[in-house]
């Protein structure tokens, strides 16, 4: 194994925040996505980076990273965010009583 990776002995594929945003925009055009998440779904730069980091450390190396992978991780992130928002609402509701 080389002691240092560079363009003479390795390749690197890069995905960026814009790729996550573009895939989100594609998803927003789907009826199923709008029904599940609504039409006003947005992701901040930091949220996109969270998704990219989740992809980096969680993707299946035998498949790699592709548009389907990004779509999957966006969905997972939005589901988790929804669960957190529901939990916060529940906690606030219990405090009011």
C-alpha positions in Angstrom: 0.0 0.0 0.0 1.4 3.4 -0.9 2.5 5.7 1.9 0.8 8.7 0.3 -2.1 8.8 -2.1 -1.9 11.1 -5.1 -3.1 11.3 -8.7 -0.4 8.9 -9.8 -1.6 6.0 -7.6 -5.2 6.6 -6.7 -8.5 8.2 -7.6 -11.1 10.1 -5.5 -14.7 10.7 -6.3 -16.3 13.7 -4.7 -19.8 14.6 -3.8 -20.8 18.0 -2.5 -23.6 20.0 -0.9 -24.9 21.0 -4.3 -25.3 17.4 -5.2 -27.5 16.8 -2.1 -29.5 19.9 -2.9 -30.0 19.0 -6.5 -31.2 15.5 -5.6 -33.6 17.0 -3.0 -35.0 19.2 -5.8 -35.5 16.1 -8.0 -37.2 14.3 -5.2 -39.5 17.3 -4.6 -40.9 16.8 -8.1 -42.2 13.3 -7.1 -45.8 13.0 -5.9 -44.8 10.4 -3.2 -42.2 12.7 -1.8 -44.5 15.7 -1.6 -47.2 13.5 0.1 -44.7 12.2 2.7 -42.7 15.3 3.5 -44.6 18.3 2.0 -43.7 20.7 -0.7 -41.6 23.1 1.5 -38.8 20.7 2.5 -35.4 22.5 2.7 -32.0 21.4 3.8 -29.3 23.8 5.1 -25.7 23.6 4.1 -24.9 22.0 7.5 -27.8 19.5 7.1 -26.4 18.6 3.7 -23.0 18.0 5.2 -24.5 15.8 7.8 -26.1 13.7 5.0 -22.8 13.6 3.2 -20.9 12.5 6.3 -23.6 9.8 6.9 -23.0 8.6 3.4 -19.3 8.6 3.8 -19.3 6.4 6.9 -22.5 4.4 6.2 -22.6 3.5 2.5 -22.1 0.0 1.2 -18.7 0.0 -0.4 -19.7 -2.9 -2.8 -22.3 -0.5 -4.3 -20.5 2.8 -3.8 -22.2 6.2 -3.8 -24.7 7.1 -6.5 -27.8 9.2 -6.9 -29.9 6.4 -5.3 -27.6 6.4 -2.3 -28.0 10.1 -1.8 -31.8 9.8 -2.2 -31.9 7.1 0.4 -29.8 9.1 2.9 -31.9 12.3 2.3 -35.0 10.2 3.2 -33.4 8.8 6.3 -32.3 12.2 7.4 -35.8 13.7 6.9 -37.4 10.8 8.7 -35.1 11.3 11.7 -35.7 15.0 11.7 -39.4 14.5 11.7 -39.1 12.1 14.6 -37.1 14.6 16.6 -39.7 17.3 15.8 -42.5 15.0 17.0 -40.6 14.3 20.2 -40.1 18.0 20.9 -43.8 18.6 20.4 -44.7 15.8 22.7 -42.3 17.1 25.4 -43.7 20.6 25.1 -47.3 19.3 25.3 -46.5 17.4 28.5 -44.9 20.5 30.1 -48.0 22.6 29.4 -50.3 20.2 31.3 
